[in-house]
Amino acid sequence: MKITFNIDCTAEEARSFFGLPDVAPMQDRMLQEMEAHMRKNLGAMDMEGLFRNFMTGAGTGMERWQEMFRQVVKTGMDSN
């Protein structure tokens, strides 16, 4: 036998029913602290340096994928 109950309630109602704490104020404080920290450090970022590092890593990653693909194709052709 299978019984299904559908309960229509908000997250706040479910949380209070199960006795769980309301963490929304803590989440708001954490987000405000994170935003303040990010704004403080945003001026110290060198966008050109970040972009250069990203592009270098992206190129290396692409070369690794190409080499892996070559190995797979080579292995497949050698087994035939």
MARBA-3410 file (N, C-alpha, C, O; in Angstrom, 1 decimal):
80
0.9,-1.2,0.0,0.0,0.0,0.0,0.9,1.2,0.0,1.9,1.3,0.7 ~ 0.5,2.2,-0.8,1.3,3.4,-0.9,0.3,4.6,-0.6,-0.7,4.7,-1.3 ~ 0.7,5.5,0.3,-0.1,6.6,0.7,0.8,7.9,0.4,1.9,7.9,0.8 ~ 0.2,8.9,-0.2,0.9,10.1,-0.5,0.2,11.3,0.1,-1.0,11.4,-0.1 ~ 0.9,12.1,0.8,0.4,13.4,1.3,1.0,14.5,0.6,2.2,14.6,0.6
0.2,15.5,0.2,0.7,16.7,-0.4,0.4,17.8,0.6,-0.8,18.1,0.9 ~ 1.4,18.5,1.1,1.2,19.6,2.0,1.6,20.9,1.4,2.8,21.0,0.9 ~ 0.7,21.8,1.3,1.0,23.1,0.7,1.3,24.1,1.8,0.5,24.6,2.5 ~ 2.6,24.4,1.9,3.1,25.4,2.9,4.4,26.1,2.4,5.0,25.6,1.5 ~ 4.6,27.2,3.1,5.9,27.9,2.7,7.1,27.3,3.4,6.9,26.5,4.4
8.2,27.7,3.0,9.4,27.2,3.7,9.5,27.6,5.2,9.9,26.9,6.1 ~ 9.0,28.9,5.4,9.0,29.4,6.8,8.0,28.6,7.7,8.3,28.2,8.8 ~ 6.8,28.2,7.1,5.9,27.4,7.8,6.4,26.0,8.1,6.3,25.5,9.3 ~ 7.1,25.4,7.2,7.6,24.1,7.4,8.7,24.1,8.4,8.8,23.3,9.3 ~ 9.6,25.2,8.3,10.7,25.3,9.3,10.2,25.4,10.7,10.7,24.8,11.6
9.1,26.3,10.9,8.6,26.5,12.3,7.9,25.2,12.7,7.9,24.9,13.9 ~ 7.2,24.5,11.8,6.5,23.2,12.2,7.5,22.2,12.8,7.2,21.5,13.7 ~ 8.7,22.1,12.1,9.7,21.1,12.5,10.6,21.7,13.6,11.5,20.9,14.0 ~ 10.4,22.9,14.0,11.2,23.5,15.1,12.6,23.8,14.6,13.5,23.9,15.5 ~ 12.8,24.1,13.4,14.2,24.5,12.9,14.4,26.0,13.0,13.4,26.7,12.9
15.6,26.4,13.2,15.8,27.8,13.4,15.7,28.6,12.1,15.9,28.1,11.0 ~ 15.4,29.9,12.3,15.3,30.8,11.1,16.7,31.3,10.9,17.2,32.1,11.7 ~ 17.4,30.9,9.8,18.8,31.4,9.6,18.8,32.5,8.6,20.0,33.0,8.3 ~ 17.7,33.1,8.2,17.7,34.2,7.3,18.5,35.4,7.8,19.3,36.0,7.0 ~ 18.4,35.8,9.0,19.2,37.0,9.5,20.7,36.7,9.5,21.4,37.6,9.1
21.1,35.5,9.8,22.5,35.1,9.7,23.0,35.2,8.3,24.1,35.6,8.0 ~ 22.2,34.6,7.4,22.6,34.6,6.0,22.7,36.1,5.4,23.6,36.4,4.7 ~ 21.8,36.9,5.9,21.9,38.4,5.4,23.1,39.0,5.9,23.8,39.7,5.2 ~ 23.5,38.7,7.2,24.7,39.3,7.7,26.0,38.8,7.0,26.9,39.5,6.7 ~ 26.0,37.5,6.7,27.1,36.9,6.0,27.2,37.5,4.6,28.3,37.8,4.2
26.1,37.7,3.9,26.2,38.2,2.6,26.7,39.7,2.6,27.4,40.1,1.7 ~ 26.3,40.4,3.6,26.7,41.8,3.8,28.2,41.8,4.0,29.0,42.7,3.5 ~ 28.7,40.9,4.9,30.2,40.9,5.2,30.9,40.5,3.9,32.0,41.0,3.6 ~ 30.4,39.5,3.2,31.1,39.1,2.0,31.2,40.2,0.9,32.2,40.4,0.3 ~ 30.1,40.9,0.8,30.0,42.0,-0.2,31.0,43.1,0.2,31.7,43.6,-0.6
31.1,43.4,1.5,32.0,44.4,2.0,33.4,44.0,1.7,34.3,44.8,1.3 ~ 33.7,42.7,2.0,35.1,42.2,1.8,35.4,42.2,0.3,36.6,42.6,-0.1 ~ 34.5,41.9,-0.6,34.7,41.9,-2.0,35.0,43.3,-2.5,35.9,43.6,-3.3 ~ 34.1,44.2,-2.0,34.3,45.6,-2.5,35.6,46.2,-2.0,36.3,46.9,-2.8 ~ 36.1,45.8,-0.8,37.4,46.3,-0.3,38.5,45.8,-1.2,39.5,46.5,-1.4
38.4,44.6,-1.6,39.5,44.0,-2.3,39.4,44.1,-3.8,40.4,43.8,-4.6 ~ 38.3,44.6,-4.3,38.1,44.8,-5.8,39.1,45.8,-6.3,39.6,45.6,-7.5 ~ 39.4,46.9,-5.6,40.3,47.9,-6.1,41.8,47.3,-6.2,42.5,47.8,-7.0 ~ 42.1,46.3,-5.4,43.4,45.8,-5.5,43.6,44.8,-6.6,44.8,44.4,-6.9 ~ 42.6,44.4,-7.3,42.7,43.4,-8.4,43.2,44.1,-9.6,42.8,45.2,-10.0
44.2,43.4,-10.3,44.7,43.8,-11.6,44.0,43.0,-12.7,44.3,41.9,-12.9 ~ 43.1,43.6,-13.3,42.3,42.9,-14.3,43.1,42.3,-15.5,42.9,41.3,-15.9 ~ 44.2,43.1,-15.9,45.0,42.6,-16.9,45.7,41.3,-16.5,45.8,40.3,-17.3 ~ 46.3,41.3,-15.3,46.9,40.1,-14.7,46.0,39.0,-14.6,46.4,37.8,-14.9 ~ 44.8,39.2,-14.1,43.8,38.1,-14.0,43.5,37.5,-15.3,43.4,36.3,-15.5
43.3,38.4,-16.3,42.9,37.9,-17.6,44.1,37.1,-18.2,43.8,36.1,-18.9 ~ 45.3,37.6,-18.1,46.5,36.9,-18.6,46.6,35.5,-18.0,46.8,34.5,-18.7 ~ 46.4,35.4,-16.6,46.4,34.1,-16.0,45.3,33.2,-16.5,45.6,32.0,-16.7 ~ 44.1,33.7,-16.7,43.0,32.9,-17.1,43.3,32.4,-18.5,43.1,31.2,-18.8 ~ 43.8,33.2,-19.4,44.0,32.8,-20.8,45.1,31.8,-20.9,45.1,30.9,-21.7
46.2,32.0,-20.0,47.3,31.0,-20.0,46.7,29.6,-19.6,47.1,28.6,-20.2 ~ 45.9,29.6,-18.6,45.4,28.3,-18.1,44.4,27.7,-19.1,44.4,26.5,-19.2 ~ 43.6,28.6,-19.8,42.7,28.1,-20.7,43.4,27.4,-21.9,43.0,26.4,-22.4 ~ 44.5,28.0,-22.3,45.3,27.4,-23.4,45.9,26.1,-23.1,45.9,25.2,-23.8 ~ 46.4,26.0,-21.9,47.0,24.8,-21.4,46.0,23.7,-21.3,46.2,22.5,-21.7
44.8,24.0,-20.8,43.7,23.1,-20.7,43.3,22.5,-22.0,43.1,21.3,-22.2 ~ 43.2,23.4,-23.0,42.8,23.0,-24.4,43.9,22.1,-25.0,43.5,21.1,-25.6 ~ 45.2,22.4,-24.7,46.2,21.5,-25.3,46.1,20.1,-24.6,46.4,19.1,-25.3 ~ 45.8,20.1,-23.3,45.7,18.8,-22.7,44.5,18.0,-23.2,44.7,16.8,-23.4 ~ 43.4,18.6,-23.5,42.2,18.0,-24.1,42.6,17.4,-25.5,42.2,16.3,-25.9
43.3,18.2,-26.3,43.7,17.8,-27.6,44.6,16.6,-27.6,44.5,15.7,-28.3 ~ 45.6,16.6,-26.6,46.5,15.5,-26.5,45.8,14.2,-26.1,46.1,13.1,-26.6 ~ 44.8,14.4,-25.1,44.1,13.2,-24.7,43.2,12.7,-25.8,43.2,11.5,-26.0 ~ 42.6,13.6,-26.6,41.8,13.1,-27.8,42.7,12.4,-28.8,42.3,11.3,-29.3 ~ 43.9,12.9,-29.0,44.9,12.2,-29.9,45.2,10.8,-29.5,45.2,9.9,-30.3
45.4,10.7,-28.2,45.8,9.4,-27.6,44.6,8.4,-27.8,44.8,7.2,-28.1 ~ 43.4,8.9,-27.5,42.2,8.0,-27.7,42.1,7.6,-29.1,41.8,6.4,-29.4 ~ 42.2,8.5,-30.0,42.1,8.1,-31.5,43.2,7.2,-31.9,42.9,6.2,-32.6 ~ 44.4,7.4,-31.4,45.5,6.6,-31.7,45.3,5.2,-31.2,45.6,4.2,-31.9 ~ 44.9,5.1,-29.9,44.6,3.8,-29.3,43.5,3.1,-30.1,43.6,1.9,-30.3
42.5,3.8,-30.5,41.4,3.2,-31.3,41.8,2.7,-32.6,41.4,1.6,-33.1 ~ 42.7,3.4,-33.3,43.2,3.0,-34.6,44.2,1.8,-34.5,44.2,1.0,-35.4 ~ 45.0,1.8,-33.4,45.9,0.7,-33.2,45.2,-0.6,-32.9,45.8,-1.7,-33.2 ~ 44.1,-0.5,-32.3,43.4,-1.8,-31.9,42.6,-2.4,-33.1,42.3,-3.6,-33.0 ~ 42.4,-1.6,-34.2,41.7,-2.2,-35.4,42.6,-3.0,-36.2,42.2,-3.5,-37.2
END
